[in-house]
Amino acid sequence: MNRSGSFLYEPAGSIHTLQCIEDNTQVWFHMYGANLNLDANGNIESVIDGAGSLAAHCMLIEAQGLPRPNVLVD
């Protein structure tokens, strides 16, 4: 569990789920390069980068009737 000001590194192959347990939690994601998702045989199943992750996130939260988050992109 991370607290305010902490950093988390997720190595390749990690399985994780972000869960915010406090109201008004602010999260910063930094993606470097592409994320390759592999099937059980090691074949590439999908490829996603930072822009694709943001687009998918916005689509999912808007489908729930929530406003787009304030984000900074470089």
matplotlib code that plots the C-alpha trace (Angstrom):
import matplotlib.pyplot as plt

x = [0.0, 1.4, 0.9, 1.2, 4.5, 5.4, 6.3, 5.6, 7.5, 5.6, 8.0, 7.0, 4.7, 3.2, -0.6, -2.1, -5.3, -5.3, -7.7, -8.0, -9.3, -9.3, -11.5, -9.8, -6.8, -4.5, -2.5, 0.4, 1.2, 4.4, 4.5, 7.8, 7.4, 4.7, 3.0, 2.9, 0.3, 1.1, -1.0, -0.1, 2.2, 4.1, 2.5, 1.6, -2.1, -2.2, 0.0, -0.9, 1.0, 0.3, -2.0, -4.0, -4.3, -5.6, -8.1, -9.4, -9.6, -11.6, -13.9, -14.6, -15.2, -17.4, -19.5, -20.2, -21.3, -18.3, -16.4, -13.0, -10.1, -7.7, -4.6, -1.2, 0.4, 3.7]
y = [0.0, 3.4, 6.6, 10.2, 11.0, 7.4, 5.8, 2.3, 0.6, -2.2, -4.6, -6.5, -9.4, -7.9, -8.2, -5.2, -3.2, 0.4, 1.0, 4.4, 4.1, 7.8, 10.5, 13.0, 10.7, 12.0, 9.5, 10.1, 7.6, 7.6, 5.2, 4.8, 2.9, 0.5, -2.2, -5.6, -8.0, -11.6, -14.8, -18.0, -19.0, -15.7, -14.4, -10.7, -10.2, -6.4, -3.4, -0.1, 3.1, 6.1, 7.8, 4.6, 4.0, 7.5, 7.2, 3.9, 5.3, 8.4, 6.2, 4.0, 6.8, 8.8, 5.6, 5.7, 9.3, 10.7, 13.8, 13.5, 13.9, 16.8, 15.4, 16.7, 15.1, 15.8]
z = [0.0, -1.0, 0.9, -0.1, -1.8, -2.4, -5.8, -7.1, -9.9, -11.7, -13.5, -16.6, -15.9, -12.8, -12.2, -10.5, -9.8, -8.8, -5.9, -4.3, -0.7, 0.1, -1.4, -3.8, -4.4, -7.1, -9.1, -11.5, -14.2, -16.3, -19.1, -21.0, -24.3, -25.1, -23.0, -24.7, -23.4, -24.1, -24.1, -22.3, -25.2, -25.2, -28.4, -28.5, -27.8, -27.7, -27.6, -25.8, -25.1, -22.8, -25.3, -25.8, -22.1, -21.5, -24.3, -22.9, -19.4, -20.5, -22.5, -19.6, -17.1, -19.5, -20.1, -16.3, -16.6, -14.8, -16.0, -17.8, -15.3, -15.5, -17.1, -18.2, -21.2, -22.7]

ax = plt.figure().add_subplot(projection="3d")
ax.plot(x, y, z, "-o")
ax.set_aspect("equal")
plt.show()
